[in-house]
């Protein structure tokens, strides 16, 4: 009788897995298969431990392999971030930002890539696009960001 119940439970689990697999989009199927394989292996290990065919310590160590792999991957992603926080920022720009009075109106138009006579909205929009690309926090440098800000200030004043 108990073998029949195990067979029915196994068939139900297989049917349930197959319906989930079919409903999964193509781009997520690989991840679904990996997760299913992990849980299936874990289930087999637990059954082996419960039936006495495998020692429980071996089951614990075998179950820790995917956990350690995931933690190792997480550590590889986090460690570069931690190194950046520990050491001083050595990528400072060697050029000092230009003074406020160094930019002419013609230079301001050229810096923002606009034609003379552009509207306030066009100036603000051009400034926003450029500063998003060239801001020091996004890989630009202090000099370029200061020039863009000075050009906007000059044209809006």
C-alpha positions in Angstrom: 0.0 0.0 0.0 2.7 2.5 0.9 4.5 1.8 -2.5 1.2 2.7 -4.2 1.1 6.0 -2.3 4.7 6.8 -3.2 4.0 6.0 -6.8 0.9 8.3 -6.9 2.9 11.1 -5.1 5.7 10.7 -7.6 3.4 10.8 -10.6 1.6 13.9 -9.2 5.0 15.7 -8.6 6.1 14.8 -12.2 2.8 16.2 -13.6 3.1 19.3 -11.5 6.7 19.9 -12.6 5.8 19.3 -16.2 2.9 21.8 -16.1 5.2 24.5 -14.5 7.9 23.7 -17.1 5.5 24.2 -20.0 4.2 27.5 -18.6 7.7 28.9 -18.1 8.9 31.3 -20.8 11.8 30.1 -23.0 14.3 32.6 -21.5 13.6 31.4 -17.9 13.6 27.6 -18.6 17.3 27.2 -18.0 17.0 28.7 -14.5 13.9 26.6 -13.8 15.8 23.5 -14.8 18.7 24.3 -12.5 16.5 25.0 -9.6 14.5 21.9 -10.2 17.7 19.8 -10.4 18.9 21.3 -7.1 15.6 20.6 -5.3 15.4 17.1 -6.9 18.9 16.3 -5.8 18.2 17.6 -2.3 15.1 15.5 -2.1 17.0 12.4 -3.2 19.7 13.1 -0.6 17.0 13.4 2.2 15.3 10.2 1.1 18.7 8.4 1.2 19.4 9.8 4.7 16.0 8.9 6.0 16.2 5.3 4.7 19.6 4.9 6.1 21.4 4.5 2.8 23.5 7.6 3.3 24.9 9.2 6.5 23.2 12.4 7.5 26.5 14.3 7.7 27.2 13.4 4.1 23.8 14.7 3.1 24.5 18.0 4.9 27.8 18.5 3.1 26.4 17.5 -0.2 23.5 20.0 0.3 26.0 22.8 1.2 27.7 22.6 -2.2 25.2 24.8 -4.1 24.9 27.2 -1.1 28.7 27.7 -1.0 28.7 28.2 -4.8 26.0 30.9 -4.5 27.8 32.6 -1.6 31.1 32.5 -3.6 29.4 34.2 -6.6 27.9 36.8 -4.3 31.3 37.4 -2.7 32.9 37.9 -6.1 30.3 40.6 -6.9 30.6 42.4 -3.5 34.4 42.3 -2.9 35.3 44.8 -5.6 32.8 47.2 -4.1 34.4 46.7 -0.6 37.8 47.4 -2.0 36.7 50.7 -3.5 35.3 51.8 -0.1 38.6 51.0 1.7 41.1 52.8 -0.5 41.1 56.5 -1.3 39.8 57.6 -4.7 42.9 57.8 -6.9 41.0 58.6 -10.1 40.6 62.3 -9.3 40.8 64.7 -12.2 44.2 66.4 -12.5 42.6 69.5 -14.1 41.1 72.1 -11.9 37.5 73.2 -12.9 37.6 76.4 -14.9 36.6 79.6 -13.2 33.1 81.1 -13.6 34.3 83.9 -15.9 36.3 81.7 -18.3 33.4 80.9 -20.6 32.0 83.1 -23.3 28.5 83.0 -24.6 29.7 81.5 -27.9 31.6 78.8 -26.0 28.5 78.1 -23.9 26.4 77.4 -27.0 29.1 75.1 -28.4 29.5 73.2 -25.1 25.8 72.5 -25.0 25.7 71.8 -28.8 22.9 74.3 -29.4 22.4 77.2 -31.9 22.3 80.7 -30.5 18.7 81.7 -29.7 17.6 78.3 -28.3 14.8 78.4 -25.8 15.2 77.9 -22.0 13.7 74.4 -22.3 16.2 73.4 -25.0 19.1 74.6 -22.9 17.9 72.7 -19.8 17.3 69.6 -21.9 20.7 69.7 -23.5 22.3 70.3 -20.1 20.5 67.4 -18.6 21.5 65.0 -21.4 25.1 66.0 -21.3 25.5 66.0 -17.5 23.9 62.5 -17.3 26.6 61.2 -19.7 29.6 63.2 -18.4 29.0 63.4 -14.6 32.0 62.3 -12.5 29.8 59.7 -10.8 29.2 58.1 -14.2 32.7 58.0 -15.6 33.1 61.6 -16.6 35.4 64.1 -14.9 35.1 67.3 -12.9 36.3 69.5 -15.7 33.7 68.5 -18.2 30.9 68.6 -15.6 31.9 72.1 -14.5 32.1 73.3 -18.1 28.6 72.0 -18.8 27.2 73.7 -15.7 29.0 77.0 -16.5 27.5 76.9 -20.0 24.0 76.4 -18.7 24.5 79.1 -16.1 25.9 81.6 -18.6 23.0 81.0 -21.1 20.2 81.1 -18.5 21.5 84.3 -16.7 
